[in-house]
């Protein structure tokens, strides 16, 4: 079960390991970066994300959202409406990925 965003306190590492496996475990999914990119703009509903990322199937989007929620990158808020309304937003941990995404975008602009 995922922790609440308010319980996430970033830590300053004593030693930085010489690998990026932990980051890739969280962000390695095919759709993760695109979902995170859309959530940098603010809270989104499932249907909005699906329209903004048209190539993703509903099943793949659901899987990606669950994975990111399990890793504390985003929060899922359910509203008791008919039909049920579900919104997703980045946690502080998710917002902390902005610099990484920006650097990757710059790299691609320079080298591809």
C-alpha positions in Angstrom: 0.0 0.0 0.0 1.3 3.5 -0.9 2.2 6.0 1.8 0.4 9.3 2.0 2.3 12.2 0.3 2.5 14.1 3.6 4.6 11.3 5.0 7.3 11.6 2.3 10.3 13.4 3.6 13.2 13.6 1.2 16.5 12.4 2.5 20.0 13.5 1.8 22.1 10.5 0.9 25.4 9.9 2.7 26.6 7.9 -0.3 25.3 8.0 -3.9 25.3 4.6 -5.4 27.0 4.2 -8.8 23.8 3.1 -10.6 20.4 4.4 -11.6 18.5 1.1 -11.2 16.2 2.5 -8.5 15.2 5.5 -10.6 14.7 3.3 -13.7 12.5 0.9 -11.6 10.1 3.8 -11.0 10.4 5.5 -14.4 11.3 2.7 -16.7 7.8 2.0 -17.9 6.9 3.0 -21.5 4.3 5.6 -20.5 5.6 6.9 -17.2 7.4 9.9 -18.5 4.5 11.0 -20.6 2.1 10.7 -17.7 4.5 12.6 -15.4 4.9 15.3 -18.1 1.1 15.8 -18.2 0.9 15.9 -14.4 3.5 18.7 -14.2 0.8 20.9 -15.6 -1.6 20.1 -12.7 -4.2 17.6 -11.6 -5.7 15.4 -14.3 -8.5 12.9 -14.6 -8.1 9.5 -16.3 -10.0 10.6 -19.4 -7.9 13.8 -19.7 -4.7 11.8 -19.5 -6.0 9.4 -22.2 -6.8 12.3 -24.5 -3.4 13.9 -23.9 -1.6 10.6 -24.6 -3.7 9.1 -27.4 -1.3 6.2 -28.1 -1.7 4.7 -24.6 -4.4 2.0 -24.1 -6.7 2.3 -21.1 -5.1 -0.9 -19.7 -1.6 0.5 -20.1 -2.5 3.8 -18.6 -4.2 2.2 -15.6 -1.1 0.0 -15.0 1.2 3.0 -15.3 -0.9 5.1 -12.9 -0.9 2.3 -10.3 2.8 1.8 -10.6 3.5 5.5 -10.1 1.1 5.6 -7.2 2.7 2.5 -5.6 6.1 4.3 -5.8 4.8 7.5 -4.3 5.2 9.6 -7.5 1.5 10.5 -7.8 -1.6 10.5 -5.6 -5.0 9.2 -6.6 -8.1 11.0 -5.3 -11.5 9.4 -5.6 -14.6 11.5 -5.3 -18.0 9.8 -4.5 -19.9 10.9 -7.5 -21.9 9.0 -10.1 -20.0 7.9 -12.0 -17.0 8.0 -9.7 -14.5 10.8 -10.4 -10.8 10.0 -10.0 -8.1 12.6 -10.2 -4.3 12.2 -10.2 -1.7 14.7 -9.1 2.0 14.6 -8.5 3.4 14.3 -5.0 6.5 16.2 -3.9 8.5 13.2 -4.9 6.9 13.4 -8.4 7.5 17.1 -8.7 11.2 16.4 -7.9 11.5 14.6 -11.2 11.0 17.9 -13.1 14.7 18.6 -13.3 15.5 15.1 -14.5 12.9 15.4 -17.3 14.2 18.9 -18.3 17.7 17.6 -18.6 16.6 14.6 -20.7 14.7 17.0 -23.0 17.8 19.2 -23.3 20.0 16.1 -24.1 17.5 15.0 -26.8 17.5 18.5 -28.3 21.3 18.5 -28.5 21.9 15.0 -29.7 18.9 13.6 -31.7 
